[in-house]
Every structure is written in structure tokens, then in C-alpha cells.
């Protein structure tokens, strides 16, 4: 595009210089002005009928001959520039047209340099796109594919001739990718991105569509990332955790039984009793961690069985609070539950109670003695928000986006005995119901954890026992 604009500017400049040169020559030879002007026009390529003008004087002829040759050479160089030869230059640089040829040559050199820069930039861009591991496709405003790099062709399993020059829907035959691209071309909001299962193998592709402003024939870019390896590693990790946790349950249970047997026997002194008590405590902790790992693996893999029913959230909060009563009393912490009538949700009751229990348990860990934990239930149209707020130290800004990750513990909670799985279980249970989770710091208080559950069950369908 820049090369064409440069050539157009050059042509306009040449025309202006030709006109200026003709005017200067006319002013210098007023007696033969008509012949001089006509001769310049003829040198530029125009033809006039014979006999239209009287014969020129000898002085006019001698003056016009080098001018006519110089203008003709400049016109030929301009035609060469308009073609494919950017090295063309005007030869004659002396005489009445010296300024014309000099300016023409300056413009031609600038145009050649710009063309070299554009060619080099194009080569660098093409090399970068070709070497990219992610698939990149460029389309025009009508979704016709203008470019596809090797990675994109490999992901789609297609040849370049099957993609370039065709519409996206015709070449890839995927309506989700086509809808994503059209959404980007509409130019509303942030560039859309989603994971699309592609092809008969249902290959997971993360697709991002980005509009290209002033990109000429490139109106939008479609970036594709193959998530197959990521999902494979995630599956291996989940299977490993599940298998190890399952294998740990037997020895942990055996150790616990042996410790209980020893505690029931005759102990020689209080020190032995203290040692057995500490062993029993650590065995219980390991058993809890193992069970949480197994539960999290089942939830992540979709093996958890959800039975949606109408759940009153006030009663779910009360049930969760009852299970934590001994700890609440020991820490002198109270729970201020929701007041008034609360909306109900269609969800699995056991999972809902566990969500609230884990939120309350997390808040209790950071609540100072004598403080209160507030539970608020809000109706948000199609959703119901459950928010648990404590009076603790709050969450550091760098930890806010990570508190729901498995095994993640904020710096001020390192000494806590928990394994960092409680909020991860909350997140995956909520997502299994089609909801969302969020964490923030409450002004003047501690941290606030919010889960939003849809009023109508939109999560995983309950599995029919085989």
C-alpha cells in the first residue's frame, strides 16, 4: 500500500515539475512562447496536426531541442518507475530542465529506498509468522482467508490451496470459529476468545479473533493455540494425584488404628501419651488431606454425582454453621447469618453445604478472637450471590487472583495447618453448577469471598447409574 502511494506522489510531482519547467522556458523566450509550449507537450507524448502552427525560428529550435530530449527522458523514467523498475533515473541534469531532473531523481531515490524498507519489513513479518508455533490466519471483511501460516494449516489438517482464497466457514467448516471471527469483525467490546473443540478428534483449540485497523485486505486475525498437550498433562496430573491419594488411604487408616490401640493400652508415663496424641493428630491431618485430594480429583474429572434440587440457602448456611460450632466456640467467633427471606437455588444440597462450610472454615482461620463472620445472600436476577466476609487481615493484592488455586496459600497463612485445597474445592463445585467465584478485600474489614450460583441448574447433568 505504501509503495503505490509513493508512486502516485511521484507522478504528481513530475507533472508539477513539467508544468513549472514549461512556464520558465516560456518566460525566457516570449517571442516563440507558443512553439516552446507545444514542443514541450509533444515531448511529453502528445501529438498535434501538421500545419497548425507556422515554422519556428532558428533560435527557438536550438533552445527547444535539449529541453525536448530532457523532458522525453524524464517521461520515460517516470513510466519505468510506474512499472517495475525503481532504479530508473533522468539522465540529463544540465540546461533549462536541470532542476526538474534533479528533483525527479531525488523523488525516485526516496521511492526506491521506501520500497526496499517495505520489502524488508514484509520479509521479516512473513518469517515471524511462518516460525510461530501458534496458528495465525488473516481474513478480509468478507471472512475470505488471505493468509494462513504453516502452524495453522497443520492444526486444521488442510493444505494452503484449501484455505487461502476461500471463506473461513468454507475452508475450516466450523461454525464456532466463524462466529468468533464475525464477532471480532463487528468490532464491539474486547476481542473475543474461547476454547473450541475442532474436527472429528475434538481437538481443543483456544481461538482469539483480533480486528486489524487499517490493515488493507487484512480485516482481522484469528490466532489458534492447540491445548492438547496442556490437557494431556492436566489429565496425567489429576490421575497421579487420584491414584496416590487412593493408595495412601490404606496405610493412613492402618496407622490411625494402631495409634488408637496403643492409646487404649497401659502407658508408662505422660510423655508416651503426649507422643501418641501428636501422632494421632498428624494421622488425622493426613487423612483429611488425602480425602480432599480425592474429592478434588473427582470434581475436576466430572466424576462427582450432582443431584439438583431446590435448596434454601439460609438452611444451608445454618447446617454449615452447626458443623463448625465446636471450633467457633473455641475461637470465640460468631457467625451473623443472612436475615429475612433468602432466594433458593436449584443445586445439589450436599455440594452447596460443603461450599458454604469451606467458605466459613476459611474465614474462621483468619478471624481474630471475639470477631464476627458475616454471611450475606443476595438475589441477582438469574443468579444468587453468597458472600462470606471476615474481620481478618485481608488478602494481599498479588494473592487475590490465586486464592482459589489448589495448594496455594497466602504468605500470612503459611503457618496454618490447611493444605490450600478448601477454596479450590469451592471453585470447582461452583463451576460444576455453572457458577463463578471471586475474592476481594472489604473496606474496613477483612476478605470477602463471593460465589454466584444460577437459580436454575445449568451445570453437569446427573449421571444415570449403569
N, C-alpha and C positions, 0 to 999 in steps of 0.2 A: 504494500500500500504506500509506503514512504517513497519508494523508487518511482512510482507512477506520478506522485505529487511533485517530485523533484523534476521529472521530465516535463511536466506541464508548465512549471515555473520557468524552466529553461526556455521553452518555446515562446512563452510570453515575453521573456526578457529579450530574446533575439529579435522578435517583431518590433519591440520598442526601440532597440538599438538601430535596426534598419531604418525605421522612420526618422530617428534623430540624425542619422548619417545623411540621409537624403535631404533633410532640411538644411543641414550645414552646407552641403555641396550646392544647393540651390542658392543660398545666400551669397556664396563665394562667386558664382558665375551667373549673375542676374540676366545677362543677355541671352543665354542659352538655357534658361531655367526649365522650359517645357521639355526640351530634348534630354536634359540631365535626368529629370524625374522619370520620364518614360523609359530611358535606358536602364535606370536602377530597377524599375519594375520588371523590365524584360529580363534583366539578370537574375531577378528573383524567381523567374519561371513563368511570367505572364507573356502572352503573345498579342500583338496589335496588328491590324491590317496594314499592308503596304500602301504608301501614298497618303497616309493620314496626315503626315507632317512633312514640312519641307526639309531638305537635306541639312544636316548640322554643319556648323562651321568647323574649320580645321582645329581651332583651339579647343572647342568643346569635345571633339573626337579624341584628341590626345589626352584630355583630362579624364574623360569617362572610361577609357579602356582599362586602366588598372583598377579603377573603382568597380567596374562591372565584374572583372575577374575575381576581385576580393569578395564581393557580395555573393557571387556564384559559389565560390569555395566555402564560404561560411554557411550558405544554404545547404550545400551538400553535406557538410559536417553535422549540421542540425538534423538532417534526415537520417544520418548514420546513428546519431545519438538516440533518435526516436526509435530506431530499430534495436539492434543488439550490441552494437559496438560503442562502448563507453569510453574508448581511448581516442575517438576521433577529435581532431582539433582544427581550427582555422590556421592556414599556413602563412598568409601574408600579414605581417604585423607592422608595416610601414605605410606611409601615404595617408590620404584623407580618411581611410577606414581603420587606422591603427587602433583607435580607442574601441571601435566596435569589435574587432577581432580579439583585442586583449581581454575585454570583459566577457566575451563569449568563451574564451579559453579558461578564464577563472571559474566561470559557472560550470563548465564541463568537467574541470578537475574536481570541484566540490561535489558534483553529482557522482563522479566515479568513486570518490572517497566514501560518500554516503552509501553507495551501492555495496562497496566492499564491507563496510561496517554491518549493513543489514544482512549480507550473506553470511558473515562470520557469526552474528547473533543467531541466525536461523540454524546454522550448523551446530552451535552449542546447545540450543534448545532441543533440537532433534536428537542429539546424542544423550542429553539428560533424560528425555522422555523414553528413549529406547532402552536405557540402562536401568530405569526404575523397576523395582520389584513389584510395585502396585500397578494394577491395570488402570490405564488412563485412556478415555475416549473423548473426542471433541465432536460436537454436533452443531448444526446451524439452527436457525429459528424454527425450521420445519422438522426438527429432530433427525435430519439426514446426517449420517455419520461422515465426518470429514477426515478423521484421523483415529487410529487405534494402535497403541504401542504393542510390542510383542507380548508383554505380560498380560494385557487384556485379551489378546487373541488366544493365549494359552489357557486362561481361566474359562473362556467361553467355549473353547474347543472348536474354533472356527478359523478359516483362512481369511487373509486380508480381502480377497476378492468377494467373499461372502458378507463382509461387513461394510467396508468403505463404499460410499455412494448409495447406500440403502438407508431407509428409515430404521431407527433403533428397534422398533417393535417387529419389523420385518426380518431383521438380521438375528436378534437375540431371542425373540419370541417369549418375552417375559413382561407381563403387564405391570408388575410391581416396579421394575426398573423404568419402564416407560412413564408410569405415573409420577415417579420420583423426579424424573428429568423434566417433565412438563410443569411440575410444581416449582422447580428452580427457574424455568424459563418465564414463569408468571412473575417472578421477582418479588414475592410477598414474604416478608419475615426473614428469618435466618435460613441459610442453605440447609435443605432437608437431608437427613441421614437416617438410615435404618439397616438392619440386618435382613437380607433377602435370601431364602433358600432357593438356589438356582439349579435348573436342569433336573434330569431324571435322578441324579445322585443326591439331589437336595443339598448341594454344596453351599455352606454358609458364607455369604459374601456381605461384607459391610460396604454399603454403597453411599457415596456422598456426591450430591449434584451441586455444582457451583456455577452461577451465571458469570459470563465473561463480558465486561463492559467494553465497548469499542473494540471488539475482537475481530471485526470483519466477518468472515464466514463462520468463525467460531463463536457461537452464541452461548454455549455452556460446556462445562467439563463434567464428565462422570468418572469418579475415582472409585475403584473396586479393590477391596482388600480381602484376600482369602483367609478365613478364620478356621480352616480345617485343622491346622496344626495346633492352634490355641485351644480349640475344643477338645482335641485328642489329648493334649497334656492335662486339661482340666478333668477329663474323664479318668485318666490314669491316676491323678492325684486323689480324686474322690474315691476311687476303688481302693487305692492304697490305704487311705485313712479308714475306710469302712472295714477292710479286712483286718488291719492291725487292731482297730478298736474291738472288733468281734473276738479276735484271738486273745486280747488282754482281759476280757471279762472273766474267763475261767480261772486264771491264776490269781486275779484280784479277789474274786469271790472265795477261793480256797484260803488265801492269806487272811481274809477277814474272818472266816470260820475258825481258823486256828487261833487267832488272837482272842476271839470271844471265848474259846475253850480254855485258853490259858487264864483269862480274867476270872473265870468261874472256879479255878483251882485255888489251892493254897499258895499264897505268895509269901516269900520270906521277909520282905520289907516293903516300905512305901516307895522306894526308888524303882523297884520292879514294876509296881502298879503304875507309876508315872510313865515309865517307858512303854508299857503295853497300851496305855491310854493314848500316847502320842502316835504309836504305830497304828492304832485303830482309827485315829483321826485322819492320818495320811492315806490309809486304805480307803476310807470313805470319800476323801477328796479325789483319789484316782478313779474310784468307781463312778463318781459324778461326772468327771471329765470324760471318761470312756462312753458313758451313756449320752452325753451331749454331742460327742463326735459322731456317734452312730445316728442320733436323731438328725443332726445337721446333714449328714450324708444322704439319709433317706429323703429329707425335704428337698435338697438340691437336685437329686436324681428323679424326683417326681414319684417316688415310691410311697410317700405318705398318703394315707387314705383320708380324704376330706368328705364329711357328710354335712352339706349345708342345711341349716335350719334357722328359724327365727331366734335371734339371740338378743336379749335385753342387756345392754352394755352396763347398766347400773348394777344388775345382779352379777355380771361377770367381774366387775370391779370388787364387789363385796366378797365374792368367792376367792379371788386372788388375795385380797387383804386378809381374809381369815387364815389362809395358809401361811402368811408371814407374821401372824400375831406374836409368836414367841420372840422372834428377832426384833419386832417393833417395840415390844415391852422392854427387852434387854437394852435397847439403844435409846429408850425414851423418845421415840419419834412417832408422831401421829400422822394419819392419812386423812386429808379432807377430800372426801369423795364428791362426785357431781350432785348438785342439788336440783330438785324439781324433776320433771319428766324428761327422760332421755330417749333419743331415737333408737330404734332397733335396726339390726343389720341381718342379712342372710349370710350366715357363715357357719363354719364348723365350731361348735361350742368349746370343745376341748382345746382346740388351737387358739381360739380367742382368749380363753382364760390364761393360757400359757403366755400369750403375747403380753397381756396386762401384768401378769406375775413377773415376767422378766424385766419389764419397764420399771415396776415398783422395786424389784430387787436391786436394779442398777441405781435407782435414785437413793435407796436406803444406804448403799455403800458410801455415798458421798454426803449424806445428810448429817450435820452436827447434832450432838445430843440436845434434846429439847426442841428441835425444829419440826417443821411440818412439810409433808409432801402433798401437793395439790394435784388432783385428777380432774380434768375438765373434758366434758363430752359435748361436741358442737355439731349441729346439723349444717351441712354444706351442700345443699341441693342433692345431687346424686351420691354424695359421699358423706361419711360420718367421721369426724376427726376426734381422736382420743389423745389428749396431751397430758403428760406427766412432768411436773416441774418440781425441782428440789431447791433447797437453800444452801447447796454446796458451793465449791469454789468455781464452778462453771467449767467450760471446755476451752482449751487454747485454740486460737484461730486456725493453726495448722492441723489440728486434730478433728475439726468439725466435719470434714468430708470423709473421715476414715473411721469414725467410731462404730459404724455398722459392719466393718470388715471382720472376718474371722481372725482370732488370735491377736487383734490389735488392742493395745492398752495404752491410754494416755500416760504421759510421764508421771503425773501425780498419783496414778493408780497402780504403779508397778508393784507396790508392796501388798496389794490386795491379793487374796488367795484365788480369785477367779481366773479362768483361763482365757477370757476375752471372747467367749462364744455366745453369751446371753443375747447381746444385741444383734449378732449375726443370725441367730435363730429367729429373732423377732423379724428381721428384714425378710428372710426367705419365707417365713409363714405368711407375712403380709403380702408379699409378691405372689405367693401361691393363691391368694384370694383376689388378686388383681388390684392390690392397693399400693401405697407408697409410704416411705418413711423419711423423716427429716429430723435434724438436730440443730439447735440454736441456743444462744445464751439469752436468758430472760433478764431484762433490765432490773437492777436492784435485787436480783435473786441469783440462783444458780443456773443449771442447764435445764432445757425443756426439750423433751423427746416427743415427737408427734407422729402418729400413724394415722393413715386415712384408709378406710375400708369402704368399698362400694355397698350401697344399700341392697342392691340385687347382686347375687353371686355371679361373678364373671370369671372366676378362677378355673382351676382344673376340675374337670368332671369327676365325680366319684367313680372309682373302678369297680366293675362288677366281678365278684369273686369267681374264679374258674372252678 
